[in-house]
Amino acid sequence: MFKIGDIVSRYKYNNDCLFKIIDIKENTYYLSGINIRLCANAFKDDLKIENNYYREDDSNLINLIKDNIDQISNDYFFIPGKILHIDADKDYLNRCLKFYKELNINAYGIYCEEENLSNQISKYLNDIKPDIVIITGHDAFNKFNNKYKNSDCFIDAIKKSRDYEKSYDKLKIIAGACQSNYEELIKAGASFASSPKRVNIHALDPAIIASFLALTENNKEIDLIKVLNNTKSKSDGMGGLKTFGCMIVGYPKKK
């Protein structure tokens, strides 16, 4: 009945979240959230096929960011901050790269599974030399044993990133996924992280924060509360530190 690529929801959770089936092993179906950075598994009897599901339109979020960024006179030229987005989910990565492109932000995307992050990230940072790095993918908190699925992987990658650049002004780090260990990610050196209330975060939440940083002048402090309130999960899902933008502004503009 079900096959890889089908869009489904789970009866156990009142069909509150849409997933794509990414693998099937024996009687277990492995799922990846369509809009929420969540991996899960389920048995066939718990799944409902969703043929007429609504795919979110990201243009509303793009317009929202444009409306909330301080406008710069056309007499000036500007260079947005450079983003390195490292993601353990190819679908989310491609969605975020399209998001940056619509905002005219220079962004590089790398697919890397969580367990390989700490071994690979120094190379990517040295090659690309970004202003902003996103370290994300999937995570989960198991309240029964108090353990996180991938938070340790994100923590190790953050520490490697801080070895590369210790200054919080020169490198902004956005890290974590659904239900990540927010306090430990911040302690490791993240500028922004998930998830203060251990909730699920939206696929674009890290990209929204990165876009605000990239499009805010480097001499202006970002409005921390406004930026977090513009994410889908808000301050329950994302938190961070006061910081400045990354965009360089100059004059005169080439005719």
Stockholm file with secondary structure:
# STOCKHOLM 1.0

chainA/1-255         MFKIGDIVSRYKYNNDCLFKIIDIKENTYYLSGINIRLCANAFKDDLKIENNYYREDDSNLINLIKDNIDQISNDYFFIPGKILHIDADKDYLNRCLKFYKELNINAYGIYCEEENLSNQISKYLNDIKPDIVIITGHDAFNKFNNKYKNSDCFIDAIKKSRDYEKSYDKLKIIAGACQSNYEELIKAGASFASSPKRVNIHALDPAIIASFLALTENNKEIDLIKVLNNTKSKSDGMGGLKTFGCMIVGYPKKK
#=GR chainA/1-255 SS CCCTTCEEEEGGGTTCSCEEEEEEETTEEEEEESSBCCEEEEEGGGEEECTTCCCCCTHHHHHHHHHHSCCCCTTSEEECCCEEEEESCHHHHHHHHHHHHHTTCCEEEEECCGGGHHHHHHHHHHHHCCSEEEEECCCCEETTTTEESSHHHHHHHHHHHHHHCCCTTTCEEEECCTTCCHHHHHHHTCSEESCTTCCCCBTTHHHHHHHHHHTSBTTSBCCHHHHHHTSSSHHHHCEECCCBCCBEEESSCCC
#=GC SS_cons         CCCTTCEEEEGGGTTCSCEEEEEEETTEEEEEESSBCCEEEEEGGGEEECTTCCCCCTHHHHHHHHHHSCCCCTTSEEECCCEEEEESCHHHHHHHHHHHHHTTCCEEEEECCGGGHHHHHHHHHHHHCCSEEEEECCCCEETTTTEESSHHHHHHHHHHHHHHCCCTTTCEEEECCTTCCHHHHHHHTCSEESCTTCCCCBTTHHHHHHHHHHTSBTTSBCCHHHHHHTSSSHHHHCEECCCBCCBEEESSCCC
//
